[in-house]
């Protein structure tokens, strides 16, 4: 299994669109590239924020309903 990193952000913002891609050396459009880590080839895959999944919106809705009960 390749190492991976999933940033835990709810939505896109400056960190996900500018800061992190700059640190990783990728463009905003590029989500996958090969990098060297300790002399080894590693595939870097940059995932989308959590809110791009409808399950997150559903979970937020359910938590709001629970809070109102």
PDB file of N, CA, C and O in Angstrom, chain B, residues numbered from 101:
ATOM      1  N   UNK B 101       0.841  -1.178   0.000  1.00  0.00           N
ATOM      2  CA  UNK B 101       0.000   0.000   0.000  1.00  0.00           C
ATOM      3  C   UNK B 101       0.884   1.239   0.000  1.00  0.00           C
ATOM      4  O   UNK B 101       1.871   1.318   0.731  1.00  0.00           O
ATOM      5  N   UNK B 102       0.511   2.199  -0.831  1.00  0.00           N
ATOM      6  CA  UNK B 102       1.232   3.464  -0.894  1.00  0.00           C
ATOM      7  C   UNK B 102       0.834   4.350   0.285  1.00  0.00           C
ATOM      8  O   UNK B 102      -0.320   4.319   0.712  1.00  0.00           O
ATOM      9  N   UNK B 103       1.767   5.136   0.815  1.00  0.00           N
ATOM     10  CA  UNK B 103       1.377   6.093   1.849  1.00  0.00           C
ATOM     11  C   UNK B 103       0.448   7.137   1.239  1.00  0.00           C
ATOM     12  O   UNK B 103       0.547   7.447   0.052  1.00  0.00           O
ATOM     13  N   UNK B 104      -0.450   7.674   2.052  1.00  0.00           N
ATOM     14  CA  UNK B 104      -1.375   8.681   1.542  1.00  0.00           C
ATOM     15  C   UNK B 104      -1.675   9.710   2.608  1.00  0.00           C
ATOM     16  O   UNK B 104      -1.426   9.496   3.794  1.00  0.00           O
ATOM     17  N   UNK B 105      -2.212  10.822   2.168  1.00  0.00           N
ATOM     18  CA  UNK B 105      -2.565  11.921   3.067  1.00  0.00           C
ATOM     19  C   UNK B 105      -3.923  12.449   2.645  1.00  0.00           C
ATOM     20  O   UNK B 105      -4.121  12.800   1.482  1.00  0.00           O
ATOM     21  N   UNK B 106      -4.851  12.506   3.573  1.00  0.00           N
ATOM     22  CA  UNK B 106      -6.168  13.082   3.303  1.00  0.00           C
ATOM     23  C   UNK B 106      -6.307  14.307   4.195  1.00  0.00           C
ATOM     24  O   UNK B 106      -6.450  14.177   5.411  1.00  0.00           O
ATOM     25  N   UNK B 107      -6.267  15.500   3.598  1.00  0.00           N
ATOM     26  CA  UNK B 107      -6.421  16.698   4.418  1.00  0.00           C
ATOM     27  C   UNK B 107      -7.835  16.775   4.988  1.00  0.00           C
ATOM     28  O   UNK B 107      -8.812  16.571   4.268  1.00  0.00           O
ATOM     29  N   UNK B 108      -7.939  17.065   6.263  1.00  0.00           N
ATOM     30  CA  UNK B 108      -9.255  17.103   6.903  1.00  0.00           C
ATOM     31  C   UNK B 108      -9.813  18.524   6.900  1.00  0.00           C
ATOM     32  O   UNK B 108      -9.846  19.210   7.922  1.00  0.00           O
ATOM     33  N   UNK B 109     -10.245  18.932   5.723  1.00  0.00           N
ATOM     34  CA  UNK B 109     -10.898  20.218   5.541  1.00  0.00           C
ATOM     35  C   UNK B 109     -12.316  19.959   5.076  1.00  0.00           C
ATOM     36  O   UNK B 109     -12.558  19.025   4.311  1.00  0.00           O
ATOM     37  N   UNK B 110     -13.262  20.778   5.532  1.00  0.00           N
ATOM     38  CA  UNK B 110     -14.649  20.592   5.118  1.00  0.00           C
ATOM     39  C   UNK B 110     -14.917  21.135   3.724  1.00  0.00           C
ATOM     40  O   UNK B 110     -15.766  20.602   3.010  1.00  0.00           O
ATOM     41  N   UNK B 111     -14.215  22.175   3.328  1.00  0.00           N
ATOM     42  CA  UNK B 111     -14.459  22.777   2.018  1.00  0.00           C
ATOM     43  C   UNK B 111     -13.174  23.404   1.491  1.00  0.00           C
ATOM     44  O   UNK B 111     -12.191  23.536   2.220  1.00  0.00           O
ATOM     45  N   UNK B 112     -13.192  23.783   0.233  1.00  0.00           N
ATOM     46  CA  UNK B 112     -12.021  24.436  -0.343  1.00  0.00           C
ATOM     47  C   UNK B 112     -11.844  25.823   0.246  1.00  0.00           C
ATOM     48  O   UNK B 112     -12.816  26.511   0.559  1.00  0.00           O
ATOM     49  N   UNK B 113     -10.608  26.218   0.389  1.00  0.00           N
ATOM     50  CA  UNK B 113     -10.237  27.544   0.865  1.00  0.00           C
ATOM     51  C   UNK B 113      -8.786  27.778   0.492  1.00  0.00           C
ATOM     52  O   UNK B 113      -8.214  27.019  -0.291  1.00  0.00           O
ATOM     53  N   UNK B 114      -8.194  28.809   1.038  1.00  0.00           N
ATOM     54  CA  UNK B 114      -6.815  29.164   0.706  1.00  0.00           C
ATOM     55  C   UNK B 114      -5.859  28.010   0.998  1.00  0.00           C
ATOM     56  O   UNK B 114      -4.945  27.755   0.215  1.00  0.00           O
ATOM     57  N   UNK B 115      -6.058  27.320   2.104  1.00  0.00           N
ATOM     58  CA  UNK B 115      -5.149  26.217   2.440  1.00  0.00           C
ATOM     59  C   UNK B 115      -5.216  25.097   1.408  1.00  0.00           C
ATOM     60  O   UNK B 115      -4.182  24.588   0.974  1.00  0.00           O
ATOM     61  N   UNK B 116      -6.444  24.706   1.009  1.00  0.00           N
ATOM     62  CA  UNK B 116      -6.576  23.562   0.095  1.00  0.00           C
ATOM     63  C   UNK B 116      -6.272  23.914  -1.351  1.00  0.00           C
ATOM     64  O   UNK B 116      -5.848  23.049  -2.117  1.00  0.00           O
ATOM     65  N   UNK B 117      -6.483  25.175  -1.743  1.00  0.00           N
ATOM     66  CA  UNK B 117      -6.272  25.536  -3.145  1.00  0.00           C
ATOM     67  C   UNK B 117      -4.920  26.176  -3.418  1.00  0.00           C
ATOM     68  O   UNK B 117      -4.450  26.169  -4.556  1.00  0.00           O
ATOM     69  N   UNK B 118      -4.281  26.736  -2.372  1.00  0.00           N
ATOM     70  CA  UNK B 118      -3.008  27.421  -2.593  1.00  0.00           C
ATOM     71  C   UNK B 118      -1.879  26.895  -1.711  1.00  0.00           C
ATOM     72  O   UNK B 118      -0.850  26.447  -2.216  1.00  0.00           O
ATOM     73  N   UNK B 119      -2.074  26.951  -0.382  1.00  0.00           N
ATOM     74  CA  UNK B 119      -0.983  26.626   0.541  1.00  0.00           C
ATOM     75  C   UNK B 119      -0.493  25.186   0.411  1.00  0.00           C
ATOM     76  O   UNK B 119       0.696  24.948   0.198  1.00  0.00           O
ATOM     77  N   UNK B 120      -1.402  24.235   0.538  1.00  0.00           N
ATOM     78  CA  UNK B 120      -1.004  22.820   0.500  1.00  0.00           C
ATOM     79  C   UNK B 120      -0.453  22.422  -0.863  1.00  0.00           C
ATOM     80  O   UNK B 120       0.600  21.788  -0.919  1.00  0.00           O
ATOM     81  N   UNK B 121      -1.127  22.771  -1.982  1.00  0.00           N
ATOM     82  CA  UNK B 121      -0.537  22.432  -3.281  1.00  0.00           C
ATOM     83  C   UNK B 121       0.868  23.020  -3.466  1.00  0.00           C
ATOM     84  O   UNK B 121       1.740  22.369  -4.041  1.00  0.00           O
ATOM     85  N   UNK B 122       1.088  24.248  -2.980  1.00  0.00           N
ATOM     86  CA  UNK B 122       2.416  24.863  -3.090  1.00  0.00           C
ATOM     87  C   UNK B 122       3.447  24.058  -2.305  1.00  0.00           C
ATOM     88  O   UNK B 122       4.541  23.795  -2.804  1.00  0.00           O
ATOM     89  N   UNK B 123       3.103  23.666  -1.082  1.00  0.00           N
ATOM     90  CA  UNK B 123       4.020  22.871  -0.253  1.00  0.00           C
ATOM     91  C   UNK B 123       4.317  21.525  -0.909  1.00  0.00           C
ATOM     92  O   UNK B 123       5.452  21.049  -0.880  1.00  0.00           O
ATOM     93  N   UNK B 124       3.279  20.912  -1.505  1.00  0.00           N
ATOM     94  CA  UNK B 124       3.447  19.604  -2.149  1.00  0.00           C
ATOM     95  C   UNK B 124       4.085  19.705  -3.525  1.00  0.00           C
ATOM     96  O   UNK B 124       4.495  18.693  -4.093  1.00  0.00           O
ATOM     97  N   UNK B 125       4.174  20.913  -4.065  1.00  0.00           N
ATOM     98  CA  UNK B 125       4.761  21.098  -5.387  1.00  0.00           C
ATOM     99  C   UNK B 125       3.857  20.648  -6.517  1.00  0.00           C
ATOM    100  O   UNK B 125       4.329  20.153  -7.540  1.00  0.00           O
ATOM    101  N   UNK B 126       2.543  20.821  -6.331  1.00  0.00           N
ATOM    102  CA  UNK B 126       1.585  20.444  -7.371  1.00  0.00           C
ATOM    103  C   UNK B 126       0.744  21.664  -7.744  1.00  0.00           C
ATOM    104  O   UNK B 126       0.643  22.620  -6.975  1.00  0.00           O
ATOM    105  N   UNK B 127       0.146  21.619  -8.926  1.00  0.00           N
ATOM    106  CA  UNK B 127      -0.743  22.704  -9.338  1.00  0.00           C
ATOM    107  C   UNK B 127      -2.130  22.458  -8.757  1.00  0.00           C
ATOM    108  O   UNK B 127      -2.395  21.396  -8.194  1.00  0.00           O
ATOM    109  N   UNK B 128      -3.014  23.447  -8.897  1.00  0.00           N
ATOM    110  CA  UNK B 128      -4.385  23.292  -8.393  1.00  0.00           C
ATOM    111  C   UNK B 128      -5.117  22.162  -9.107  1.00  0.00           C
ATOM    112  O   UNK B 128      -5.946  21.478  -8.507  1.00  0.00           O
ATOM    113  N   UNK B 129      -4.813  21.969 -10.378  1.00  0.00           N
ATOM    114  CA  UNK B 129      -5.502  20.952 -11.168  1.00  0.00           C
ATOM    115  C   UNK B 129      -4.889  19.560 -10.986  1.00  0.00           C
ATOM    116  O   UNK B 129      -5.570  18.548 -11.146  1.00  0.00           O
ATOM    117  N   UNK B 130      -3.606  19.523 -10.654  1.00  0.00           N
ATOM    118  CA  UNK B 130      -2.891  18.254 -10.533  1.00  0.00           C
ATOM    119  C   UNK B 130      -3.209  17.608  -9.184  1.00  0.00           C
ATOM    120  O   UNK B 130      -3.087  18.258  -8.145  1.00  0.00           O
ATOM    121  N   UNK B 131      -3.604  16.371  -9.191  1.00  0.00           N
ATOM    122  CA  UNK B 131      -3.940  15.681  -7.945  1.00  0.00           C
ATOM    123  C   UNK B 131      -3.037  14.483  -7.681  1.00  0.00           C
ATOM    124  O   UNK B 131      -3.104  13.874  -6.614  1.00  0.00           O
ATOM    125  N   UNK B 132      -2.193  14.146  -8.655  1.00  0.00           N
ATOM    126  CA  UNK B 132      -1.357  12.958  -8.508  1.00  0.00           C
ATOM    127  C   UNK B 132      -0.013  13.208  -9.180  1.00  0.00           C
ATOM    128  O   UNK B 132       0.050  13.720 -10.297  1.00  0.00           O
ATOM    129  N   UNK B 133       1.065  12.839  -8.482  1.00  0.00           N
ATOM    130  CA  UNK B 133       2.396  12.932  -9.078  1.00  0.00           C
ATOM    131  C   UNK B 133       3.343  12.012  -8.331  1.00  0.00           C
ATOM    132  O   UNK B 133       3.073  11.611  -7.199  1.00  0.00           O
ATOM    133  N   UNK B 134       4.422  11.691  -8.956  1.00  0.00           N
ATOM    134  CA  UNK B 134       5.445  10.860  -8.329  1.00  0.00           C
ATOM    135  C   UNK B 134       6.492  11.766  -7.705  1.00  0.00           C
ATOM    136  O   UNK B 134       6.917  12.752  -8.307  1.00  0.00           O
ATOM    137  N   UNK B 135       6.904  11.420  -6.487  1.00  0.00           N
ATOM    138  CA  UNK B 135       7.924  12.182  -5.770  1.00  0.00           C
ATOM    139  C   UNK B 135       8.942  11.214  -5.188  1.00  0.00           C
ATOM    140  O   UNK B 135       8.679  10.017  -5.073  1.00  0.00           O
ATOM    141  N   UNK B 136      10.102  11.738  -4.823  1.00  0.00           N
ATOM    142  CA  UNK B 136      11.130  10.948  -4.154  1.00  0.00           C
ATOM    143  C   UNK B 136      11.057  11.224  -2.659  1.00  0.00           C
ATOM    144  O   UNK B 136      11.066  12.380  -2.235  1.00  0.00           O
ATOM    145  N   UNK B 137      10.984  10.165  -1.862  1.00  0.00           N
ATOM    146  CA  UNK B 137      11.003  10.265  -0.405  1.00  0.00           C
ATOM    147  C   UNK B 137      12.078   9.317   0.089  1.00  0.00           C
ATOM    148  O   UNK B 137      11.967   8.103  -0.081  1.00  0.00           O
ATOM    149  N   UNK B 138      13.110   9.862   0.695  1.00  0.00           N
ATOM    150  CA  UNK B 138      14.246   9.058   1.162  1.00  0.00           C
ATOM    151  C   UNK B 138      14.786   8.163   0.054  1.00  0.00           C
ATOM    152  O   UNK B 138      15.153   7.014   0.300  1.00  0.00           O
ATOM    153  N   UNK B 139      14.834   8.693  -1.173  1.00  0.00           N
ATOM    154  CA  UNK B 139      15.368   7.944  -2.302  1.00  0.00           C
ATOM    155  C   UNK B 139      14.401   6.965  -2.938  1.00  0.00           C
ATOM    156  O   UNK B 139      14.746   6.302  -3.916  1.00  0.00           O
ATOM    157  N   UNK B 140      13.201   6.866  -2.402  1.00  0.00           N
ATOM    158  CA  UNK B 140      12.198   5.943  -2.942  1.00  0.00           C
ATOM    159  C   UNK B 140      11.159   6.705  -3.752  1.00  0.00           C
ATOM    160  O   UNK B 140      10.781   7.820  -3.391  1.00  0.00           O
ATOM    161  N   UNK B 141      10.694   6.103  -4.852  1.00  0.00           N
ATOM    162  CA  UNK B 141       9.601   6.681  -5.627  1.00  0.00           C
ATOM    163  C   UNK B 141       8.287   6.447  -4.900  1.00  0.00           C
ATOM    164  O   UNK B 141       7.952   5.314  -4.555  1.00  0.00           O
ATOM    165  N   UNK B 142       7.548   7.516  -4.668  1.00  0.00           N
ATOM    166  CA  UNK B 142       6.265   7.445  -3.978  1.00  0.00           C
ATOM    167  C   UNK B 142       5.242   8.204  -4.820  1.00  0.00           C
ATOM    168  O   UNK B 142       5.533   9.283  -5.336  1.00  0.00           O
ATOM    169  N   UNK B 143       4.050   7.641  -4.954  1.00  0.00           N
ATOM    170  CA  UNK B 143       2.977   8.333  -5.654  1.00  0.00           C
ATOM    171  C   UNK B 143       2.226   9.198  -4.657  1.00  0.00           C
ATOM    172  O   UNK B 143       1.672   8.695  -3.680  1.00  0.00           O
ATOM    173  N   UNK B 144       2.209  10.493  -4.907  1.00  0.00           N
ATOM    174  CA  UNK B 144       1.503  11.437  -4.061  1.00  0.00           C
ATOM    175  C   UNK B 144       0.135  11.687  -4.692  1.00  0.00           C
ATOM    176  O   UNK B 144       0.049  12.066  -5.859  1.00  0.00           O
ATOM    177  N   UNK B 145      -0.926  11.477  -3.930  1.00  0.00           N
ATOM    178  CA  UNK B 145      -2.288  11.730  -4.389  1.00  0.00           C
ATOM    179  C   UNK B 145      -2.929  12.698  -3.401  1.00  0.00           C
ATOM    180  O   UNK B 145      -3.007  12.413  -2.206  1.00  0.00           O
ATOM    181  N   UNK B 146      -3.383  13.833  -3.901  1.00  0.00           N
ATOM    182  CA  UNK B 146      -3.976  14.871  -3.059  1.00  0.00           C
ATOM    183  C   UNK B 146      -5.493  14.787  -3.177  1.00  0.00           C
ATOM    184  O   UNK B 146      -6.048  15.033  -4.248  1.00  0.00           O
ATOM    185  N   UNK B 147      -6.163  14.443  -2.084  1.00  0.00           N
ATOM    186  CA  UNK B 147      -7.611  14.210  -2.085  1.00  0.00           C
ATOM    187  C   UNK B 147      -8.399  15.515  -1.957  1.00  0.00           C
ATOM    188  O   UNK B 147      -7.869  16.539  -1.527  1.00  0.00           O
ATOM    189  N   UNK B 148      -9.662  15.454  -2.336  1.00  0.00           N
ATOM    190  CA  UNK B 148     -10.580  16.587  -2.201  1.00  0.00           C
ATOM    191  C   UNK B 148     -10.983  16.761  -0.732  1.00  0.00           C
ATOM    192  O   UNK B 148     -10.900  15.808   0.042  1.00  0.00           O
ATOM    193  N   UNK B 149     -11.418  17.963  -0.339  1.00  0.00           N
ATOM    194  CA  UNK B 149     -11.935  18.166   1.018  1.00  0.00           C
ATOM    195  C   UNK B 149     -13.160  17.287   1.277  1.00  0.00           C
ATOM    196  O   UNK B 149     -13.811  16.821   0.342  1.00  0.00           O
ATOM    197  N   UNK B 150     -13.456  17.072   2.529  1.00  0.00           N
ATOM    198  CA  UNK B 150     -14.559  16.194   2.910  1.00  0.00           C
ATOM    199  C   UNK B 150     -15.913  16.650   2.400  1.00  0.00           C
ATOM    200  O   UNK B 150     -16.738  15.813   2.034  1.00  0.00           O
ATOM    201  N   UNK B 151     -16.167  17.942   2.364  1.00  0.00           N
ATOM    202  CA  UNK B 151     -17.491  18.437   1.989  1.00  0.00           C
ATOM    203  C   UNK B 151     -17.858  18.142   0.545  1.00  0.00           C
ATOM    204  O   UNK B 151     -19.018  18.307   0.165  1.00  0.00           O
ATOM    205  N   UNK B 152     -16.906  17.711  -0.269  1.00  0.00           N
ATOM    206  CA  UNK B 152     -17.250  17.363  -1.641  1.00  0.00           C
ATOM    207  C   UNK B 152     -18.033  16.056  -1.690  1.00  0.00           C
ATOM    208  O   UNK B 152     -18.481  15.639  -2.759  1.00  0.00           O
ATOM    209  N   UNK B 153     -18.200  15.407  -0.537  1.00  0.00           N
ATOM    210  CA  UNK B 153     -18.984  14.176  -0.449  1.00  0.00           C
ATOM    211  C   UNK B 153     -20.337  14.497   0.185  1.00  0.00           C
ATOM    212  O   UNK B 153     -20.376  15.069   1.274  1.00  0.00           O
ATOM    213  N   UNK B 154     -21.454  14.141  -0.473  1.00  0.00           N
ATOM    214  CA  UNK B 154     -22.784  14.444   0.064  1.00  0.00           C
ATOM    215  C   UNK B 154     -23.049  13.835   1.439  1.00  0.00           C
ATOM    216  O   UNK B 154     -23.934  14.302   2.157  1.00  0.00           O
ATOM    217  N   UNK B 155     -22.311  12.818   1.811  1.00  0.00           N
ATOM    218  CA  UNK B 155     -22.489  12.193   3.126  1.00  0.00           C
ATOM    219  C   UNK B 155     -22.203  13.207   4.236  1.00  0.00           C
ATOM    220  O   UNK B 155     -22.838  13.164   5.289  1.00  0.00           O
ATOM    221  N   UNK B 156     -21.259  14.110   4.010  1.00  0.00           N
ATOM    222  CA  UNK B 156     -20.921  15.119   5.018  1.00  0.00           C
ATOM    223  C   UNK B 156     -22.107  16.058   5.249  1.00  0.00           C
ATOM    224  O   UNK B 156     -22.426  16.376   6.394  1.00  0.00           O
ATOM    225  N   UNK B 157     -22.757  16.501   4.180  1.00  0.00           N
ATOM    226  CA  UNK B 157     -23.936  17.367   4.322  1.00  0.00           C
ATOM    227  C   UNK B 157     -25.044  16.636   5.066  1.00  0.00           C
ATOM    228  O   UNK B 157     -25.724  17.227   5.905  1.00  0.00           O
ATOM    229  N   UNK B 158     -25.229  15.363   4.764  1.00  0.00           N
ATOM    230  CA  UNK B 158     -26.252  14.568   5.451  1.00  0.00           C
ATOM    231  C   UNK B 158     -25.925  14.446   6.936  1.00  0.00           C
ATOM    232  O   UNK B 158     -26.816  14.567   7.777  1.00  0.00           O
ATOM    233  N   UNK B 159     -24.671  14.210   7.261  1.00  0.00           N
ATOM    234  CA  UNK B 159     -24.262  14.105   8.657  1.00  0.00           C
ATOM    235  C   UNK B 159     -24.494  15.424   9.391  1.00  0.00           C
ATOM    236  O   UNK B 159     -24.984  15.418  10.521  1.00  0.00           O
ATOM    237  N   UNK B 160     -24.154  16.544   8.774  1.00  0.00           N
ATOM    238  CA  UNK B 160     -24.375  17.851   9.396  1.00  0.00           C
ATOM    239  C   UNK B 160     -25.864  18.078   9.649  1.00  0.00           C
ATOM    240  O   UNK B 160     -26.250  18.597  10.697  1.00  0.00           O
ATOM    241  N   UNK B 161     -26.692  17.690   8.689  1.00  0.00           N
ATOM    242  CA  UNK B 161     -28.144  17.831   8.842  1.00  0.00           C
ATOM    243  C   UNK B 161     -28.641  16.984  10.015  1.00  0.00           C
ATOM    244  O   UNK B 161     -29.421  17.459  10.841  1.00  0.00           O
ATOM    245  N   UNK B 162     -28.189  15.731  10.086  1.00  0.00           N
ATOM    246  CA  UNK B 162     -28.627  14.853  11.179  1.00  0.00           C
ATOM    247  C   UNK B 162     -28.195  15.394  12.534  1.00  0.00           C
ATOM    248  O   UNK B 162     -28.954  15.318  13.500  1.00  0.00           O
ATOM    249  N   UNK B 163     -26.976  15.944  12.617  1.00  0.00           N
ATOM    250  CA  UNK B 163     -26.502  16.509  13.888  1.00  0.00           C
ATOM    251  C   UNK B 163     -27.349  17.715  14.293  1.00  0.00           C
ATOM    252  O   UNK B 163     -27.628  17.905  15.476  1.00  0.00           O
ATOM    253  N   UNK B 164     -27.756  18.529  13.323  1.00  0.00           N
ATOM    254  CA  UNK B 164     -28.609  19.681  13.624  1.00  0.00           C
ATOM    255  C   UNK B 164     -29.963  19.221  14.151  1.00  0.00           C
ATOM    256  O   UNK B 164     -30.475  19.789  15.115  1.00  0.00           O
ATOM    257  N   UNK B 165     -30.547  18.200  13.532  1.00  0.00           N
ATOM    258  CA  UNK B 165     -31.834  17.659  13.986  1.00  0.00           C
ATOM    259  C   UNK B 165     -31.702  17.102  15.399  1.00  0.00           C
ATOM    260  O   UNK B 165     -32.569  17.334  16.241  1.00  0.00           O
ATOM    261  N   UNK B 166     -30.618  16.366  15.663  1.00  0.00           N
ATOM    262  CA  UNK B 166     -30.389  15.821  17.008  1.00  0.00           C
ATOM    263  C   UNK B 166     -30.308  16.945  18.040  1.00  0.00           C
ATOM    264  O   UNK B 166     -30.839  16.814  19.143  1.00  0.00           O
ATOM    265  N   UNK B 167     -29.653  18.037  17.688  1.00  0.00           N
ATOM    266  CA  UNK B 167     -29.495  19.154  18.622  1.00  0.00           C
ATOM    267  C   UNK B 167     -30.828  19.817  18.936  1.00  0.00           C
ATOM    268  O   UNK B 167     -31.016  20.362  20.024  1.00  0.00           O
ATOM    269  N   UNK B 168     -31.752  19.770  17.981  1.00  0.00           N
ATOM    270  CA  UNK B 168     -33.064  20.388  18.177  1.00  0.00           C
ATOM    271  C   UNK B 168     -34.021  19.513  18.974  1.00  0.00           C
ATOM    272  O   UNK B 168     -35.037  20.006  19.464  1.00  0.00           O
ATOM    273  N   UNK B 169     -33.724  18.246  19.110  1.00  0.00           N
ATOM    274  CA  UNK B 169     -34.624  17.323  19.818  1.00  0.00           C
ATOM    275  C   UNK B 169     -34.508  17.468  21.319  1.00  0.00           C
ATOM    276  O   UNK B 169     -35.195  16.767  22.062  1.00  0.00           O
TER     277      UNK B 169
END
